[in-house]
């Protein structure tokens, strides 16, 4: 964490507990390598720990090169995203359902938040065409052991915010970190333009 921020920013804000369907928004100046300016979507959170996928780390690998059967329902840009540093040979799928679809009636879908679902990896994507507005595929994931995420939040590394369907299917040109910061309570919108490298400011 940069000396300029840390608990002076995120620790001064009212906190929301992490939960499935929430976002972990990296603090400005977070120096944790792959998590700089990251927005992690929480898929599971419980007594044993937390795991989710980073929504902003797009790879150069096209979906049609590795999982062509998913191409038709993958949102643009149709690229594989890097969900996190762990198990990058494992692909996870998160999607946004069409209006009126009840995930509780779909055994292949697990509801995380409003219209946002975790998709069972054994699903035939052709069966989802009428159920989802789009999906995003992630190689690997981020994971925290019991108590680890709480410690990082207490240190001021992460801000917790509700996820919107548009966050999952954000278009390629979007700066999702900045977009999420802009819609948070003050003073966070003021930091939406915080540069990747503070020396560039």
C-alpha positions in Angstrom: 0.0 0.0 0.0 1.2 3.4 -0.9 2.2 5.7 2.0 -0.2 8.3 0.5 -3.3 6.2 1.0 -4.0 3.0 3.0 -6.1 3.5 6.1 -6.3 7.2 5.5 -8.7 6.4 2.6 -10.4 3.1 2.8 -10.3 2.7 6.6 -12.0 6.0 7.0 -15.1 4.7 5.1 -18.0 2.8 6.4 -17.4 -0.9 5.7 -19.6 -3.5 4.1 -19.0 -7.2 4.8 -17.7 -9.3 1.9 -20.3 -11.6 0.4 -21.0 -13.4 -2.9 -22.0 -10.9 -5.5 -19.9 -8.1 -4.1 -16.8 -6.5 -5.5 -13.4 -6.1 -3.9 -12.0 -2.8 -5.3 -8.3 -2.4 -4.9 -7.2 0.7 -3.0 -5.4 3.4 -4.9 -1.8 2.7 -4.7 -2.2 -1.0 -3.8 1.2 -2.5 -4.7 0.2 -6.1 -4.7 1.4 -6.9 -8.2 -1.5 -8.4 -10.2 -4.1 -6.8 -7.9 -3.2 -3.2 -8.8 -6.4 -1.4 -9.9 -8.2 -4.7 -9.8 -11.9 -5.3 -9.3 -12.5 -8.8 -7.9 -16.0 -10.3 -8.1 -16.7 -12.5 -5.1 -18.2 -15.9 -6.0 -18.0 -17.6 -2.6 -17.4 -16.3 0.9 -17.8 -18.3 4.0 -16.1 -19.8 7.1 -13.4 -21.5 5.1 -12.4 -18.5 3.0 -13.2 -16.4 -0.1 -12.7 -16.8 -3.8 -13.5 -14.8 -6.8 -12.3 -13.6 -10.2 -10.6 -10.4 -11.3 -12.8 -8.6 -13.8 -10.2 -6.4 -15.3 -7.3 -8.6 -16.4 -8.0 -9.5 -20.0 -5.5 -11.8 -21.8 -4.5 -11.8 -25.4 -6.1 -15.2 -25.9 -9.2 -15.3 -28.0 -12.1 -17.5 -26.8 -12.4 -19.2 -30.3 -8.8 -20.4 -29.9 -9.3 -22.2 -26.7 -13.0 -22.8 -26.0 -14.8 -22.1 -29.4 -18.0 -23.7 -28.1 -18.5 -20.8 -25.8 -17.9 -18.1 -28.4 -21.5 -17.4 -29.3 -22.5 -16.5 -25.7 -19.3 -14.8 -24.6 -19.6 -11.0 -24.3 -17.3 -8.7 -26.2 -14.4 -8.6 -26.1 -14.4 -12.3 -26.7 -11.2 -13.0 -24.9 -10.1 -15.1 -22.0 -9.7 -13.1 -18.8 -7.2 -13.9 -16.0 -9.3 -14.5 -13.0 -6.4 -14.6 -10.6 -3.0 -16.1 -9.8 -4.2 -19.5 -8.8 -5.0 -22.6 -11.0 -4.8 -20.8 -14.3 -5.4 -24.1 -16.0 -8.9 -24.0 -14.6 -11.6 -22.0 -16.4 -14.4 -20.4 -14.4 -17.5 -18.8 -15.9 -19.6 -15.9 -14.7 -22.7 -14.7 -16.6 -25.6 -12.3 -16.6 -29.0 -13.8 -17.0 -31.8 -12.5 -19.2 -34.6 -10.6 -17.5 -37.1 -13.0 -16.1 -34.8 -16.0 -15.7 -34.9 -17.5 -12.2 -31.4 -19.0 -11.4 -33.0 -21.2 -8.7 -34.8 -23.1 -11.5 -31.6 -23.7 -13.4 -29.4 -26.4 -11.9 -26.4 -25.1 -14.0 -26.6 -21.6 -12.5 -25.8 -20.3 -9.0 -27.1 -16.9 -8.2 -24.5 -14.5 -6.8 -26.3 -11.2 -7.2 -29.1 -9.6 -9.2 -28.9 -11.4 -12.6 -25.3 -12.3 -12.0 -24.6 -16.1 -11.8 -21.8 -18.5 -11.5 -22.1 -21.1 -14.3 -21.3 -24.8 -13.7 -18.2 -25.6 -15.7 -19.8 -28.8 -17.1 -22.6 -26.9 -18.7 -23.2 -27.2 -22.4 -23.1 -23.5 -23.5 -25.7 -24.1 -26.2 -28.2 -24.7 -23.4 -27.5 -21.3 -22.0 -28.2 -19.3 -25.2 -31.8 -18.4 -24.2 -30.9 -18.0 -20.5 -28.1 -15.4 -20.5 -27.3 -12.1 -22.0 -23.6 -13.1 -22.0 -20.8 -14.8 -20.0 -17.2 -14.1 -19.2 -14.6 -16.9 -19.0 -11.7 -16.6 -16.5 -8.5 -18.6 -16.3 -7.7 -19.1 -12.7 -9.0 -17.3 -9.6 -8.1 -15.3 -6.5 -8.5 -17.0 -3.1 -8.1 -15.9 0.5 -7.9 -18.3 3.4 -10.1 -17.9 6.5 -9.3 -14.5 8.1 -6.9 -13.4 5.3 -9.3 -11.1 3.5 -10.5 -9.6 6.7 -7.0 -8.7 7.6 -6.4 -7.1 4.2 -9.6 -5.1 4.4 -8.7 -3.9 7.9 -5.3 -2.8 6.5 -7.2 -0.7 3.9 -6.3 -2.7 0.8 -9.8 -3.2 -0.4 -13.2 -1.4 -0.6 -16.3 -3.5 -0.9 -19.1 -2.5 -3.2 -22.1 -4.2 -4.8 -21.6 -5.6 -8.3 -23.8 -4.6 -11.2 -24.5 -6.8 -14.3 -22.6 -4.3 -16.4 -19.4 -4.9 -14.4 -19.3 -8.6 -15.5 -19.8 -7.8 -19.2 -17.9 -4.5 -19.3 -16.8 -3.6 -22.8 -13.1 -3.7 -23.7 -12.4 0.0 -23.7 -14.0 0.4 -20.2 -11.8 1.3 -17.2 -13.8 -0.7 -14.8 -11.8 0.3 -11.7 -12.5 3.9 -12.4 -16.1 3.3 -13.3 -16.8 1.5 -10.0 -15.0 4.2 -8.0 -17.1 6.9 -9.6 -20.3 5.5 -8.5 -19.3 5.1 -4.8 -20.0 7.6 -2.0 -17.6 10.5 -1.6 -14.7 10.8 -1.4 -14.0 7.8 -3.6 -15.1 9.4 -6.9 -12.3 11.9 -6.5 -9.8 9.0 -6.8 -11.3 7.6 -10.0 -8.5 9.2 -12.0 -5.7 7.9 -9.8 -3.0 6.7 -12.2 -1.6 3.2 -12.4 1.8 4.6 -11.5 1.5 7.7 -9.2 4.8 8.9 -10.7 2.7 9.6 -13.9 0.5 12.1 -12.1 
